[in-house]
Amino acid sequence: MELWNNLLGGFMTAGTPINLLWAFVGCALGTAIGVLPGLGPAVTVAMLLPITGQVEPTASMIFFAGIYYGAMYGGSTTSILLNTPGETGTMVTALEGFKMAKSGQAGAALATSAIGSFVAGTIATILVTLFAPVLAEFAVKLGPPEYFCLMLLAFTTVSAVLGESTLRGLTALFIGLALGLVGMDQISGQVRYTGGVLEFMDGIEVVLVAVGLFAVSEALYNALYEGRSEASMNKLNRVHMTGAQWKRSWPAWLRGTALGFPFGCIPAGGSEIPTFLSYATERKLAAPEHQKEFGTTGAIEGVAGPEAANNSAVTATLVPLLTLGIPTSVTAAILLSALQNYGIQAGPQLFETSSALVWALIASLYIGNVMLLVLNLPLVGLWVKLLKIPKAHLYAGIMIFATVGVYGMRQSAFDLYLMLGLGLVGVVMRRYDFPTAPVIVGLILGPVAEAQMRNALSIGQGNWSVFLERPMSLTLLTVVFLVLVTPRVLAWHRRR
């Protein structure tokens, strides 16, 4: 009964005119960002993080969440019409969606994508409503050793899963951890690693690093390497599905939702894995007469399943973010930094200390899903027109927003130089396939993990065996070991 009272209170907060407006603007902006190839929710939220200094916490989190799952809806449009994923989670959609568009079924592909996203997002939100409070109650019982091991698991899984190379992922993680050590030690108060630069005394702002590594590096990378690329678009027909296509789509939506939700809850690097798994599952389970459509004229199951898995995984990232304070995707990491800007610490106590914000955010997911369905089905032609914006104008606008936002935080010219320097680092990382997500995760969670480790050692009177004596921390360390060792054992076995 308490659950429904909390959810009803969340709907009352999220349903105020100002919060509904923020939700609508977030969903519309997220859809537009998803449509534009190369831009994503991480870039957008990073670019808009400075508004946290001006906007009330609940409104800004509803706004950022709308951008996050709105981009997943919009990303399928360019995947289907241009064979250019607007978001990494919609890469698999392009495999069959683009072939459907070439064979004159673009409308059906866009319809199953939008409706599948709505179905998956709604089911996943119901699961978040039911299970997040339960997980938070369990997490309250965890101590510093368990929290340190949880963060160690987040570090290793995000670093090992993202990118082509585990070594590169771990290198990116250590860059983030090193940046997180700059400034004043939060326990002893001693200044460290500042190099005599006064601006580093308070540490390096997560907002600044996120804007530099994502927004600025995206603009610079496109100017240097992709500025002249052009794409031809398939003709868009009426957005609807036949009865037979409905019959083929709904089982794929449910299977995709079931695959996506668990992957969103664990620190395993986003929605790419469940979308590929969903595509493989649909290809295997398709009827013999439909299997020949895969890779030729385009199979609707190959669009419906991955899109549902993508949106289910995106919604599920809120479970570990809100209950444990652990982000399982790049955008979730930036949302965590937005909470920290308000002095709100995500974790098991969040459901007690900021109950109104949490339940308003969960309620806004239900509202946002309905808004996105309305925005995507009738207005898809409008979103396609965004593709006509010249790239030069688009990326110049990004640079202006990034510069104004970062300068507005502390009115410091040094921050602008640091932002541009980090943008160049982001270009180099992208050029040589170093994932940027571990940098943000290391920067945000590094100081917290250090504090938890030192608290755990205090409990164990300086003895490291404290991490092995407690069943939960020992289990988590075993999982960390398996994450790092299993891929190498399997590779060695394949070579043999």
N, C-alpha and C positions, 0 to 999 in steps of 0.2 A: 504493500500500500504506500509506503514511504517513497518507493521508486516512482510511482505514478504521480504523487504529489510534487516531487522534485521536477519531474518532466513537465507537468502542467505549469509550474512556476517558471520553468525555462521558456515555455511557449509564450507566457505572458510578457517576459522580458524581451525575448526575440521578436515578439509581435508588435512592439511599439513602433510608431511611424518612423522614427529616426533609425532604429535598428533594421527595420524592413528595407529602408532606403539603402543602408550600407550593404545589406545582403544582396540586393538587386544590382547595385553598382559593382560589387565584387564578382558576382556571377557573370554579368555582362562583360566586364573587363577581362575576367579569366577566360571566357569563351573566345574573345577577340585575340588574346595572347596565344591561346592554344591554336587558333587558325593560322597565325603568322609563323611560318617555319623558322626554326632556330631560337625563337623566344620561348620561354617556359615559365611556370609559376615561380621557380626558384629565383630567376632573374628579376621578375616583376616584384615579388614580395621583398627581395633584397633592396631593390631600387626605392620601394615605398616605405621601408622600415622607419625612416626619420619621422613619419607622421605619428609614430607612437608618442612623441613628445607633445602632440597637440590634441589627440583624440582619446576619448574615454576607453578603458581597456576592453570592455565587452564589445563595443562597436567595432574597434579595430580588429579584434580576433575574428569576429563574424565576417568582416570585410576580407581579411587575409584567407580565411577558410573558403570563402566564396571564390576567390581567385584560384585557389589550389584545385578544388574539384571542378571548377568551371573550365580550367585549362584542359582537363582530361576529356571533357565533352567536346571542346572545340578542336582538339588535336586530331580527332578522327576525320574531320572535314578535309584537311590537306592530304592526309594519308590516302583517302579514297579518291579524291579528285586529281591530285597532283603526284601521287606516289612519293610524297615528301612528308614524313611524320612531323607534326607540329610539336610533339612531345615524345620522349623516349618510350613511354608506356604504350604509345600507339604504333610502334614500329611493325608489330605483327599484323595489325589491322590493314596495313598497306599491302600485305602479301596477296590477300584475296579481294579486299575492297577495291583496289585499283583495277584488278582484272574484271570485277563486276562492272565498274564504271566504263571500262573500254568496251564491254559487251552491251552497253546501254541500260545497265541496272544501277546506276549511281543513286537514284532515289531510294531504292530498296535497301542498298547498303547503308546509306545515311540514316534511314528510318530504323533499321535494326540496331544500328550503333547507338542512336539517341535513346530509344526505348530500353535497350539492354542496359545502358548506363543508368537510366532511371531505376529500373528494377533492381539491379545489383547495388546501387547506392542506397536505396531504401532498405533492402534486406540487411545490408552491412550496418546501416545506422541503427536498426532495431537491435542487432547483435551488440553494437557498442553500448547502447542504452542498458542492455541486460547484464553484460559481463564486465564493463569498466568499473562499476562500483564494487563488484565482488573482488576483482583483482586488486583494487585499491585497499580494501580491507585486509587482504592477505599481505600486501606489500608493507603495511604498517608494522608488521611483525618482523620484518627483515632488519638486520643490524648492519653496521659499517662493513664487515667482511663480505656479506652477501651483496651489498650495493657496489663495492669495488669490483667484485667478480662479474656482476651484471654489466658494469661499464666496460670491463675488459672484454666481455663477450661482444658488446656493441662495437668496440674498436676493431676486434679481429674479424668479425663477420662483415662489417661494412667495408673494411680494407681488402679482405680476401675475395669478396664476391664482385665488387665493382671493378671494371677495367679488365684488360687482358692479362695482367700480371699481378700476382700477389705481392711480389717485391715492390712494384710501383705503388700499389695501394698502401702498403705499410710505410713506404717512403713519404707519401702524401700525409699519412696519419701523423708521422713524427714531425713533419713541418708544422701541422696544426698544434700538436702538443708543445712544441718549442715556442710558438707564438703565445700560447696560453700561459707560459711561465714568466713572460715579460711583465714587469711591474712590481707591485708590492705583494709579498707573501701574505695570504689571507689569514694565516695562523700566527706567525711570528711578527708580521709587520715589517720585515726586512725588505729593502729595495734590491731587486736583482735583474740582471740582463738588460738594463736600460741603455748602456753605453753612454751615460751622461746626458741623454736626451730627455729634457723635462717632460715632453709630451707623452713619453712612455711610462711615466710614474704611475698612472692609473690603469696601466695595461693597454692592450690593443683592442679597440672596439670591434665587436663581432660584426656590427652593421657595416663598418668600413671594409673589413675583410670580405664580407659577403658581396657587397657592391663591387669591389675591385675584381674579385675572382670570377663573378658571374656576369654582371651587367657590363662593366668596362671591357673585360676580356672578350665578351661576345661581340661587342661593337668593333674592337680592334681586330679580332680574328676574321670577321667578315670583310672588313676593309682590306686586310692583307691577303686573304686567300680565296674568299668566295664572293667578292663584290660584283663580278660580272656574270655569275651563273644565272641562267634563265630556265623557267619551267613552263611546259605547255599543259593546259588544263582540259580535262574531259568535260563534255557537255553535261549540264545538270538537268535531269528530268524531274517530274513531280515526286515529292518525298512521300512514298507510301509503300506498303507491302501487300502482296496477294495473300489469300487464305493459306495456300500451301507454304508460302514463306514464313507466315506466322507459326504454322505447325512445326516447321524445321527450326525456328529461332528460339522458342521458349525453353526447350530442354537445354539448349546450349547456354542460355542466360543463367539458368539455375546451376549448371555444372561450373560455369566460369566463376559465379559468385562463391561457390563452395571452395574452389581452388584459390581464389584471390585473397579471401579474408585471413586465413592462417599466415600467409606470407607477409601481409601487411602488419601483422602483430609481432613478428619476430625481426630482430635486427639483421636482415638478410639482403639489404640493398635495393629496395623499391619493388616496382611492379613488373619489371622485365621478365623475371623467372616465371611467375604464374601465367603471364600472357603466352609465353612460348609453350608452357605445359598444356594450357587450354587448347592452343592450336593443334598440338600433337594429339591430344585426346579427341578433339572433334574430327580430325582427319581419320583416326582409327575407328571411331564409332559411327561414322556416316554410313548411310545405306549404300549398297554397291552402285546403284544408279546415280548417286550424288557424288561418290568419291572421284569420278572422272572429271567433275567440275573443278576440283582442287588443282590450282596451277594452270588452268586453261581458261574457262569462261568466268571462274570465280564462284566459290561456294559460300552461301550466306552464313553457314555455321562457322566458317573460318573468320567471319567478322563479328558475329554475335557473341561467341564464347570469349575470345580475347578481350573485347571491349568490356564485357561484364567483369572478367577477372581483373582488368585494370582498375575500374572504378571501385570494385569491392576492396582491393588492396589499398587504394588511396584512402578510403574512409577508415579502414582498419588501423592505419598508422596513428590515429588519435588514441587508440587504447594504450600502447606503451608510452606515448608522449605525455598523456595526462596522468596516468597512474604511476609510472616509474620515472618520468622525466628523461626518457631515452628516445631520441629521434631515430626512426628507421628509414628515413629518406632525406634528401638534401633540403627539400622545402620544409619538412617537419623540423629539421635542425634550425632553420631560419625562424620558423614559428616559435620555437623554444626561446630563441634570442629575443623575440618580440615580447614574450612573457617576462623575461628577465629585465627588459627595459622598464617594465612597470614595477619591478621589485617583487614579482610573483614567481615563486619557485615551484615548477611542475614536479609532481611526485604524489605519493600516497596521501599526503596531508591536504592536497589541493581541493579534494572533494569536501573538506571541512572548512578550510580557510577561505576559499573562493568558490563556494558552492553555486552562487548565482551566476557567475561567469561560466562555469563548466556546463551547467544545465542549459543556459541560454545558447552556448555554442553547439551543444548536441541537438537542441530544438531547431537551431538554424540550419542544420544539415537536412532535416525533413523539408523545411520551407525551401531551401536552396535547390533541392532535387526537383521540386515542382516547378520552380522558376526556370531552371535549366531546360526542362522538357519543353516548356512554353517558348523559351528563347531559341531552342535548337531546331525544332520541327518547322514552325512557320517562317522563321527568319534566316534559314540557312543561306538563302540567296544574298542577304545583306552581308553575312560574315564573309562570303566568298569575295565580295567587292574589296575587302581589306587587303586582299592579295595584290591589288593594283597600286598600293602605296610604294613609291620608289624606295629601294633599300637605303640609299644615301640619306633621305629625309628621315626614315625610320630610325636608323642608328645614330644620326645626329641628335635626334630627340632623346634617345636613351642616354647619351653622354651628357646632355644638358640636365636631365632629371637627376642623374647620378651625382653630378658636380654640385648642383644646388642643394640636394638632400644631404650630402656629406658635409659640405661647408656649413650648412645650417645647424649641425649638431653642436659644434664648439667654436664656430667662426675662426677656424684655424687653417692657414694656408699649408701648414705641414701635413695635415690630414689629406689634402688634395694630392700632394706629391706622393704620399704613401699609397693612396688609392690608385694612382696611375702606375706606380711601381708594381703593386699587386696585380693590376690588370695585365701588365707585361708578363708577370710570372704565370698568370692564368693562360695566356696565349702559348707560352712555352710548354706548360703542362698539357694543354689540349693537343698541341702539335705532336708531342711525343707520347700520347696516350696515358698520361698520369691522371687518375680520377681526382676531381676537386672535392667531392663529398667528404672524404676522410679528413681533409684539412679543417672544414667547418666543424665536423663532429669532434675532432681532437681539440680544437680551440674552445668549444663550449663545454665539453664534458671533462677535458683534461684537468682543470683546476678543481672541479668537484671530485673527480676520481682520486686526485692527490690528497685532498682533505679526508676522504673516506678511508684511504689506505693508512694515513697517519693515525686516524682515530682507531682503526682496527688494530694497528700495532700497539697502540696505547692499551687497548683491552687485553691484548696478549702479552703485555709487559715487554715489548720489543721482540717477541718471538714470532717468526714468520709462520710457524706451524698453526697459528690461529686460523689460517685460511683452509687448512686441511682437517681440522678438528670438528668443524661444523658441517653437517651433511649437505646443506643447500649450497654453501660456497664450494665444497669439494665437487659436487655435481656440476656446477657451472664451470669450474676449472677443467673438468674432464671434457665438457662440451667444447671449450676453447681449444683444448689440445686436439680434439678430433677435427675441428674446423680447419686447423692449420696442417694437420698431418694427413688426413684422409685423401685430399686431392693428389698429394705426392705419391701415396701408396698406390692409388688407382692408376696414375700415370706410369709408375714403374711396372705395375702388373701388365698394362697394355703393351709396353715396350718388350716385356718378356714374351 
